[in-house]
C-alpha cells in the first residue's frame, strides 16, 4: 500500500480533531463560569465512561484471542508436549495405517542417505530407511537443525549405509537411531529430496519412498512455553476485564 494513503488519513483526522477542539473552545468561551464547570465535568465523565467501555472491550478481545490461540496450540500439540504421546511410524506404515500430516511420531532407522538442505539453508534433511516398516522398506526424510551435535555425521552413518542401501536392506551394522517430531509432507524441498535419493542409490524398485519427513526441529520446551504463556495471558486479561467491569458498575452512578 502507498505510504501516502495512511499519511493523508492521519493528517485528515488531525485536521478534523483540531476543528472539533477549536469549535468546543469557542462554544465554551460563550458560557459563564458555572456553565463552563458543568460542561467540563460532563466531558470528563463522558471521557471516563468511554475509556472504561473501550478498555473493557479491548481486554476481553485480548482474552478471546489468547484463549483461542492457546486452545488451538493445546489441541494440536498438547498430547505431545505434556504427555509425550507419539505414533510409532515404523509400525503404522507396516500396518498400512500411515498417520496424517501434523501428527507427532517416533521413527527408528539405521540406514541414512546423503544430506540435502532447505531452500534457505536454515535446516538440513537426510533420507532414512525405516527399520522393519514392511515387506518393501520405507524411506522418508528427517529434518534437523544445522547447529548442534550431528550423530549421523560423527558416526559416518551415510558412508556405512551405502552397501546396505545398494542391496535394498533396511538395517545395517550401526546402532538404531530413534527420533521424535512432527510428521509433515515435503513440498518446497521435494526436488532436493529426490536428488538426494538418487545420489544415495535409493530407488523405487527396492524401496517404498514417501515424500514425507519427521521434523525434529520442533522444540517441545518452546511449544510448552508458548501454551503456558498464552494461558496465563488469557487469565490475566479475563481478570483485568472483570475488574474493569466491576469498576464501571461502581462508577456508573456518577455518570
N, C-alpha and C positions, 0 to 999 in steps of 0.2 A: 504494500500500500504506500502511496506517495506520502512523504513526511509532511507535505504542505497541508494535507487534509486534517490531521489531528491538531496542527498548529492553528489553522483557521477556526476549527471548532472551539479550541481553548480560548482563543482571542475573542470570539463571538460571545462565549459565556462570560468572559471577563467584562466585556463592554456592557452586556445586559445586567450583570450583577452591579456594576458601577452605577448604571442608570437607576436601578431599583433602590440602591442605598441613597443616592442623591435625592430621589423622589421622596423617600421616607424622611430624610433630614428636612426637606422643605416643608413637608406636612407637619413634622414635629415642631418646627420653628413657629408655626401659627398657633400653637397651643399654649395655654398658661402652665404654670409650674405643676399644679395638681394634675392636670390632664397629661402632661409630659411624664410625670412619675407613674401614672396609671398605665400609660402606653408602654413605658419601659418595663414595668413589672409584667404586663401581659406578654410582651415579646419574650422576656426571659422565661416565663412559664411555658410558652409555646416552644421555645428552643429546647428546654429541658425535656418536655414531653416528646418532641420529635426525636431527640437524641436517645431517650430511653427505648422508644419503639424501634428505632433503627438499630440500636445496639442489641436489643433482644433478638430481632430478626437475623442480624448478622451472626450472633453467637450460635443460634440454633441451626443456621445454614452451615456453619463450620462443623457443628456436631454431626449433622447429617452426612456431610462429605467425608469426614474422618471415619464415621461409623460404617458407611458404605465401603470405603476402601479397606478398612480393617476386616470386614466381613468377607469381602472378595478374596483378599490375601489368605485369610484363615481357611476359607473353603478350598482354595487351590493348593495351599502349602502346609496347612495346619497339621495334617496327619504325618507328613514327612518331618516337619520341624519339631513338633512336640512329642510325637510318639514313634518316630523313626520307622514309619510304615513305608515299605517299598515292595515292588513286584519283582520277583526273580525272573529276569528277562530270558535267561537260558531256558528255564522250564516253560515259560509262557510261549516262546517261539516253538520249542519242541512239541508242545501240545496244541500247536496251531491256534493259540489264543493271544496273539500279539497285542500288547497294551496300546491305548490311544496316545497320541502325541500330547505331551504335557504331564504324563504320568511319571511319578518318581520310581526309578528301577534300580536294581542291583545287577551288575553284569560281571561274569567271570571269563577270563581269557588268558592265554599264554603265548599265542602267536600274533605277531604285530607286523604290519606293513610299513612302507615308507611314509614319513610325516608330510603333511601339507599345511598351509597357513590360510587363515581367513583373509578376505579381500583387503581388510585394513591392517593385517599383520598383528592384530591385537591378541589373537589366540592361535593355538595350533591343534591339528587333528591327527589321529592315527587310525588307519583301518585296522580292525582287530577281528580275529576269528573266535567266536564264542565257543566255549568248551561244551561238548555234549548238548548241542542245540538241535539235533535231528539227524536223519539219515544223510542229508546233504548239509555239511557245516555252514552255519550262518555267519555272514560278515556284516558288521556295522562299523561305525567310527566312534571314537571318543574325542571329546573336545576338552582341552585343558588350557590353563593359563601358561603363558610363556615363562613367567617367573616361577621360582620355587624349584624344589627337588624334582628331577625327572628320572624316575626309576627305569623307565623304558630305555632311555639313552645310556644311563650309567651302567646298566647290566647288559647292554648290547642285545636287547630283545629283537630288534629289527634284523640285524645280521644273522642271529642264531635261528631266526624263523624261516629264512629263505628256503632251505632244503625241504622243510616240512610242508610249507605252502605249495611248493612245486609238486609235491606228492599228493596234494589235496587233503592233508591232515587237518585236525582241529586242535591238536596238542603237540607240544614239543618237550624238550628236556629242561625247560626253565620253569621256575615256580609259577603257580597260578596267581594272577593279579585280580583283585576284586575292586570294583569302583561303584559308586552310587551317584546318581544325579537325575536330571530331568531328561526324559526321552523325547527327542524332537526330530522333526523332518529336516533333512539337509536340502536347502533350496539355493541360497546365494552362492554357496561354495560347491555346488554339485559337480561342475566340470573339473575342479581341482581334485575332488574326491575320486572321480572316475579315472583321472590321470594317475593318481596315487595307486589305485588298484591295478592299473595296467603296469605301472613301474614295479609293482610288488609281485607281478605274475599271479594276481588273484583274478580268476576268470569265472564266467557264469557256468561253464561246464562242470567245474569242480565245486563251486560254492554258490550258496543262496545269498546273493548280495542285496542288501536292503539300503535304501537311500535315507538312512536314519542315523542318529548318533545319540550317545549319552553325554549330556553336557555336565561335566563335573566342575565347571567354574562356578556353579551355583553355591553360594555361601549360606549354609544353614544358620549360622550365627547372625548374618546380616538380615536374612528373612525373619528370624525371630525378633531381632531388634526392631525392624520396621513394623511388625504386627503389634508388638508391645507398645511402641511409641504412639501408633495410631489409636490404640485402645485407650491409653492414658489421655491423649488429646481429646478423644471423644468424651470421656468422663469429665475432664476439666471444662470443656465447652458447655456440657449439659449443666454442670453445677453453676457456672458463671451465668448461663442463660436463665436458670431457675432463680438465682439471686437477683438478676435484673428484673424478672417478672414480679418477684416479691417487692422489690424497691418501687416499681411502677405502681403496684396496688397501694402501697403505703402512701406514696406521694400523690396519688390520683385525686384525693380530696382537696388538694391545694391547687389543682389545675383550674 
